Amino acid sequence: MEKPFSSALPVLDAILNAGFEAYFVGGAVRDHVLSKPVDDIDIATSARPEEIKNIFSKTVDIGIDHGTILVLHKGNSYEVTTFRTESGYKDFRRPDKVEFVSNLNEDLKRRDFTMNAMAMDKEGNLLDPFGGREDIESRQIKTVGKPSERFGEDALRVMRATRFASQLGFTIEAQTYSSLAESAHLLKHIAVERKRVEFEKLFLGANRKIGLGLLCSTGMLQYLPGLSGKEAELQKMIDCKVEILGLNEMWALLLQSIDAVDKEAESILREWKLPSRQIKEILDIFKYFRFRLKNEWDALSLFNAGKNGIASAEKLIMATSSGDFANKVDEWLSRYDSLPIKSRDKLAVSGGDLLQWYGKNGGPWVRDMLNTVEKAVLEGNVANEKDTIREWLLRCNQK
């Protein structure tokens, strides 16, 4: 059995040896069937949480009310959850009632999509009561049971369906697709942070154009920050070569596509409750992308943008242009590498030097003069040497 399943086998064996059922479940089994790399391992069992804690010496109560215990074993951690059923979803997110059961199929029945409702035993045999393997082979996303019920239980599943379509390139099964549009309004009950996680995963999918198209066709945009009524604008984004872009570059392209500028752009990113550092990075990329749409780089703009800003702006130019601008990236990065300085702290003079030379009190003039010196050094008008800069400044002041 492949890793990381083999690493988790001792945990499965310990539960089985204690007289309980135990299976691998969830995304790990799905990815195994898809022949994709397997990450986190989840285990479902007939054992109750207290019984799991008695079996293992190192555990953490991460969701004991819902039957989940984190088992720590040889440097790895595994979520072990008791077979359960769920009912009553007043907030369209969490069940009001959880009941522990002893039947695996009852547990799998509560899951979202058939491809996520498979289990695997210790020998690697697949337990697939809802046809998940068949749907994977048919490359379709289908809910377990009635789509309206699954989406009503957790409205975020509407976005999860589009995210999986983006990641896998699968189509949405007909009844499931119809229910996506009918259930899109339930997203108003879901916290922005949860929607953002799915949105960003969709942004990075290998088939992200499919996911973006589903957001438009199902009416989900109405319930996403800054995107209500922006179907036509988002189509502009779909027409671009988005697959070459990273996450923050995708955000910058989104802002450009919906023509959000200045404070509006920042406001939309804050509505999504993105981290402040990420917002700054996105706005910087957006700024230099907009600059490049109208200008060629010069020494000062290359300096200000930095290597990462240049690369991101050029990737966005490539994504939004019909021609092949690949060589332009290397050209501009080469010019950046040839700049005499790459940051202000590499300038041969400081504010203290200026105060000493001019015998004046500090003030905005110091920053302005440093900017002047920086620009002159970058443009090759003066060498980055303290005495040379001092002489150059004196000559300038005498003119």
Secondary structure, 3 states (H helix, E strand, C coil): CCCCHHHHHHHHHHHHHCCCCEEEECHHHHHHHCCCCCCCCEEEECCCHHHHHHHCCCEEEEEHHHCEEEEEECCEEEEEEECEEEECCCCCCCCCEEEECCCHHHHHHCCCEHHHCCEECCCCCEECCCCHHHHHHCCEECECCCHHHHHHHCCHHHHHHHHHHHHHCCEECHHHHHHHHHHHHHHHHCCHHHHHHHHHHHHCCCCHHHHHHHHHHCCHHHHCCCCCCCHHHHHHHHCCCHHHCCHHHHHHHHHHHCCCCHHHHHHHHHHCCCCHHHHHHHHHHHHHHHHHHHCCCCHHHHHHHHHHHHHHHHHHHHHHCCCCCHHHHHHHHHHHHCCCCCCHHHCCCCHHHHHHHHCCCCCHHHHHHHHHHHHHHHCCCCCCCHHHHHHHHHHHHHC
